Amino acid sequence: MMSESQLQDVTYALACSPGFAQDGLCFAARASGLYRSADGGRTWQSAYTALSLTSPLPTMAVAVSPDFASDRTVLAGVEGGILRSDDRGRHWETVSQPSPPPVITSLAISPHYAHDGLALAGTVEDGVFRSTDKGRQWAAWNFGLLDLNVLCIALSPRFAEDETVFIGAETGIFRSANGGRSWREVAFPTELAPVLSLAISSDHARPGALFAGTEAHGLFRSDDGGQTWARLGENVIAEAVNQIILSPNFANSATPDVLALLSEALLISHDGGQTWSDWKAGLDLTLGATCVAAPRGLASRAPMLIGRVEGGVLRL
């Protein structure tokens, strides 16, 4: 068993069970492999023990099925492909990949995974890979995709209805309206790219609010599907925006909450991004933060997990 203080390498991504309140299960994708916690992120152990590895297996991405309680599925993006587990991350199968195998940067699973079996993977230099059999087989789907360096993926919360996917890339943002089969560039100013993070609100009255976090130009919001953009928090958000989380009831709430993880700060807005404050007073992230998970929402007393550059997962 490894404690938080023993993990000494960068954390690239975090993912938690939808039943976190009951099972406390979460995963941390790290430069040295994938780690698993069954106590809400307090202690961690390698999830790759059953693989009997002789050297670290860098893991860049991890995603948990929305139907985890029944299908127990976890996907992990590693150097050279994708691993799949159907027993809560204890045992793994290597998924067949083309040669040379891609380097996975991001993973996303459909909100209706039980019915459509859809998962998407972003890669370095190989674009987007798509699976419709719950991650067992993958194929590249890059028609219309002008930038094959994919940094992040966001699926619409209404994916079953609109099949909308956005990806952030080195040169901007691309949109698919058919579940990732084809792509069209969004009118995001190329001088503001790369785009490191994306988030979409669920809004049944109109296209959801789309948030984009950039590497060097702050945070932006679009309310028309990406045709026009407004910068948010210009006086406070001047560094890389590594991740964005929206409250589940964002579109229908009097306080539409947005959480923005910067390289050295965690900020929250209760008005859709107009004004910002520290998520928790006295939180010191000056050594660098990479990713965040809010498994029980954005309430001030809810648990928060933060992946760190210098190693470990901070639990608040």
matplotlib code that plots the C-alpha trace (Angstrom):
import matplotlib.pyplot as plt

x = [0.0, 1.2, 0.3, -0.1, 3.3, 5.0, 3.7, 6.5, 5.6, 3.3, -0.5, -2.0, -5.7, -8.2, -11.4, -13.9, -16.7, -20.2, -20.9, -18.0, -20.2, -20.7, -17.5, -14.9, -13.3, -11.0, -8.1, -5.0, -3.2, 0.5, 3.9, 4.6, 1.3, -2.3, -3.1, -6.3, -7.9, -10.8, -11.0, -11.8, -8.2, -6.6, -4.3, -3.3, -2.0, -0.9, -3.8, -1.4, -0.3, -1.8, 0.2, 3.5, 5.3, 9.1, 9.1, 6.7, 3.9, 3.2, -0.5, -1.9, -5.6, -8.3, -12.1, -14.7, -18.0, -21.1, -22.6, -19.7, -21.9, -23.1, -20.4, -17.3, -15.5, -12.4, -10.3, -6.7, -4.7, -1.0, 2.0, 1.2, -2.5, -5.4, -6.0, -9.5, -10.7, -14.2, -13.5, -13.1, -9.5, -8.0, -7.2, -6.5, -6.6, -4.6, -6.8, -5.7, -4.2, -2.8, 0.9, 2.7, 0.4, -0.8, 0.1, -3.2, -3.8, -7.4, -10.4, -14.2, -17.1, -20.6, -23.2, -25.3, -22.5, -24.8, -26.7, -24.2, -21.0, -19.2, -15.8, -13.4, -9.7, -7.5, -3.9, -0.6, -0.3, -3.0, -6.2, -9.3, -10.0, -13.5, -14.9, -18.5, -18.1, -17.3, -13.6, -12.7, -11.9, -10.8, -10.5, -9.3, -12.1, -10.4, -12.5, -12.4, -10.0, -7.2, -5.2, -4.3, -2.8, -5.7, -5.4, -8.9, -12.4, -15.8, -19.1, -22.4, -24.5, -27.3, -25.2, -28.0, -30.0, -27.4, -24.3, -22.2, -18.5, -15.9, -12.1, -9.4, -6.2, -2.9, -4.4, -8.0, -11.3, -13.2, -16.8, -18.6, -22.3, -22.4, -20.7, -17.1, -17.4, -16.5, -15.2, -15.5, -13.3, -15.0, -14.5, -12.1, -9.3, -6.2, -3.9, -5.5, -4.7, -3.5, -6.8, -6.1, -9.6, -13.3, -16.6, -20.2, -23.3, -26.6, -29.2, -32.4, -33.6, -30.6, -27.0, -25.2, -22.6, -19.2, -16.1, -12.5, -9.3, -6.2, -2.5, -1.5, -4.7, -7.0, -10.6, -13.4, -17.1, -19.4, -23.2, -23.7, -21.9, -18.5, -19.3, -18.5, -16.4, -16.0, -13.0, -13.8, -12.0, -9.3, -7.9, -7.6, -7.1, -3.8, -2.2, -2.9, -6.4, -5.8, -9.4, -12.9, -15.8, -19.4, -22.1, -24.5, -27.5, -25.5, -28.1, -31.1, -29.4, -29.6, -25.9, -24.3, -21.0, -17.8, -14.6, -11.3, -8.0, -5.1, -1.5, -1.2, -4.7, -8.2, -10.9, -14.7, -17.4, -21.0, -22.3, -21.3, -17.8, -18.3, -16.7, -14.2, -12.8, -10.5, -12.3, -10.7, -8.9, -5.2, -4.9, -1.3, -0.8, 2.4, 4.2, 1.8, -1.6, -2.5, -6.0, -9.0, -11.9, -15.1, -16.8, -19.6, -20.1, -18.9, -20.3, -17.8, -17.7, -17.6, -14.4, -12.0, -9.0, -6.1, -3.3, 0.0, 3.1, 5.6, 3.8, 0.8, -2.9, -4.1, -7.4, -9.4]
y = [0.0, 3.5, 6.6, 9.9, 11.1, 8.1, 8.9, 10.8, 11.3, 13.6, 12.8, 13.3, 12.4, 11.4, 9.5, 8.4, 5.8, 7.3, 5.5, 7.3, 8.2, 4.4, 2.8, 5.6, 4.3, 6.5, 6.2, 8.3, 8.0, 8.7, 8.7, 5.5, 3.8, 3.7, 3.8, 2.8, 4.0, 2.4, 4.9, 8.1, 9.0, 8.7, 5.8, 4.3, 1.1, 0.1, -1.0, -2.9, -5.5, -8.3, -7.4, -8.2, -5.4, -5.2, -1.4, 1.5, 1.8, 5.6, 6.2, 9.5, 9.0, 7.1, 6.9, 5.1, 3.8, 5.7, 2.2, 1.2, -0.4, -3.0, -3.3, -2.4, -1.0, 1.1, 2.3, 3.4, 5.2, 4.2, 4.8, 2.5, 1.9, 1.3, -1.2, -2.3, -3.7, -5.1, -5.9, -2.5, -2.1, -5.2, -7.1, -5.8, -6.8, -5.1, -3.7, -4.3, -1.1, -0.2, -0.3, 1.9, 2.1, 5.6, 7.6, 8.2, 11.7, 11.6, 9.3, 9.9, 7.5, 8.1, 8.9, 6.1, 3.6, 0.7, 1.3, 2.6, 1.2, 4.3, 5.5, 8.0, 8.4, 11.4, 10.9, 12.6, 12.9, 10.3, 12.2, 10.5, 6.8, 5.5, 2.3, 1.2, -2.1, -0.8, -0.3, -3.7, -2.6, 0.9, 2.7, 6.1, 8.6, 11.8, 12.9, 16.7, 16.8, 19.3, 18.9, 15.3, 16.5, 16.0, 17.4, 16.9, 15.6, 16.7, 14.9, 16.6, 15.6, 15.2, 13.0, 10.4, 13.2, 15.5, 13.2, 16.3, 16.0, 18.7, 18.2, 20.7, 20.5, 22.3, 24.7, 25.1, 23.3, 20.8, 19.7, 16.5, 16.3, 12.6, 11.0, 11.5, 10.1, 13.4, 16.8, 20.5, 23.3, 25.6, 29.4, 29.6, 32.1, 30.1, 32.5, 31.5, 27.8, 25.2, 24.3, 22.2, 21.7, 21.8, 21.5, 21.6, 22.3, 20.5, 22.9, 21.6, 25.0, 25.8, 24.6, 24.3, 26.7, 25.6, 26.5, 26.3, 26.5, 27.5, 27.1, 30.8, 32.9, 32.0, 30.8, 31.4, 30.8, 30.3, 30.2, 29.6, 26.4, 27.9, 30.7, 33.5, 33.6, 35.8, 35.7, 35.1, 36.3, 38.1, 39.8, 36.6, 33.8, 34.5, 31.0, 27.7, 26.3, 22.6, 21.5, 22.8, 21.3, 22.5, 21.8, 19.1, 21.5, 24.3, 25.3, 25.5, 26.8, 30.3, 29.7, 28.1, 26.9, 26.6, 25.2, 26.1, 24.4, 26.6, 25.6, 27.1, 27.8, 26.3, 28.9, 28.8, 31.0, 31.0, 33.1, 31.2, 32.6, 36.3, 36.5, 34.2, 33.4, 30.7, 27.4, 27.1, 29.8, 29.1, 26.3, 26.3, 24.9, 26.8, 23.5, 22.8, 21.2, 19.1, 17.7, 17.7, 15.5, 16.5, 13.2, 14.6, 17.9, 21.5, 22.2, 23.7, 20.7, 18.1, 16.1, 17.2, 15.4, 17.3, 15.8, 17.4, 18.0, 17.0, 13.8, 12.6, 13.3, 16.0, 15.2, 18.1]
z = [0.0, -0.9, 1.0, -0.7, 0.4, -1.3, -4.8, -6.4, -10.1, -12.0, -12.0, -15.5, -14.8, -12.1, -12.4, -9.8, -9.5, -10.0, -6.7, -4.9, -1.9, -1.3, -2.6, -2.3, -5.5, -7.6, -10.0, -10.7, -14.0, -13.4, -15.1, -13.2, -13.9, -12.8, -9.1, -7.3, -4.1, -2.4, 0.5, -1.2, -2.2, 1.2, 0.3, -3.1, -4.5, -8.0, -10.2, -12.4, -9.9, -11.9, -15.0, -13.2, -14.9, -14.8, -15.5, -15.0, -17.5, -18.0, -18.0, -19.4, -19.2, -17.3, -17.6, -15.6, -17.1, -16.0, -15.4, -13.2, -10.6, -13.1, -15.7, -13.5, -16.6, -16.4, -19.5, -19.2, -21.8, -21.8, -23.9, -26.9, -26.5, -24.2, -21.4, -20.3, -17.1, -16.3, -12.6, -11.1, -12.1, -10.7, -13.9, -17.4, -21.0, -23.7, -26.4, -30.0, -31.6, -35.0, -35.6, -34.6, -31.5, -30.6, -27.5, -25.7, -24.2, -23.2, -22.8, -22.8, -22.3, -23.6, -20.9, -22.5, -22.6, -21.7, -24.9, -27.5, -26.1, -27.3, -26.1, -27.6, -27.2, -28.1, -29.2, -29.9, -33.7, -34.5, -33.9, -32.5, -32.0, -31.6, -30.1, -30.3, -28.4, -25.0, -25.6, -27.0, -30.6, -31.8, -35.1, -36.1, -37.1, -38.4, -41.4, -41.3, -38.4, -39.3, -36.2, -35.0, -31.7, -29.4, -25.8, -24.4, -25.2, -24.0, -24.7, -24.5, -21.5, -24.0, -26.2, -26.8, -28.4, -30.1, -30.6, -30.0, -29.1, -28.8, -28.8, -27.8, -29.9, -30.4, -32.9, -31.7, -31.2, -33.4, -33.2, -34.2, -34.5, -35.3, -32.3, -33.5, -37.0, -38.7, -37.5, -38.3, -36.9, -34.5, -34.8, -31.9, -32.5, -33.3, -31.6, -28.3, -28.7, -27.5, -25.7, -22.7, -21.2, -22.2, -20.4, -21.7, -19.6, -20.1, -21.3, -22.9, -24.1, -26.3, -27.0, -23.7, -22.5, -23.8, -21.7, -23.1, -21.0, -22.8, -22.2, -22.1, -22.6, -19.8, -19.9, -22.5, -22.8, -25.8, -25.7, -29.4, -30.0, -30.4, -33.0, -30.6, -27.4, -24.3, -22.0, -18.4, -15.3, -17.3, -14.2, -12.2, -14.7, -16.5, -16.4, -18.0, -17.3, -16.8, -16.1, -15.9, -13.9, -14.0, -11.4, -12.6, -12.5, -14.1, -16.7, -14.3, -11.2, -9.7, -8.9, -12.0, -10.5, -12.5, -11.1, -12.9, -12.0, -12.9, -12.7, -9.2, -8.1, -7.8, -8.4, -8.3, -9.8, -8.7, -11.6, -14.7, -14.8, -14.3, -10.8, -9.2, -5.7, -4.3, -3.8, -0.3, 1.6, 2.2, -0.4, -1.6, -5.1, -5.9, -6.6, -9.5, -10.1, -13.1, -12.7, -10.4, -9.5, -7.7, -7.1, -5.0, -6.7, -6.0, -2.6, -0.2, 2.1, -0.7, -1.1, -3.8, -5.3, -7.0, -9.0, -8.5, -10.7, -8.1, -7.2, -5.3, -5.0, -2.6, -0.9, 0.4]

ax = plt.figure().add_subplot(projection="3d")
ax.plot(x, y, z, "-o")
ax.set_aspect("equal")
plt.show()
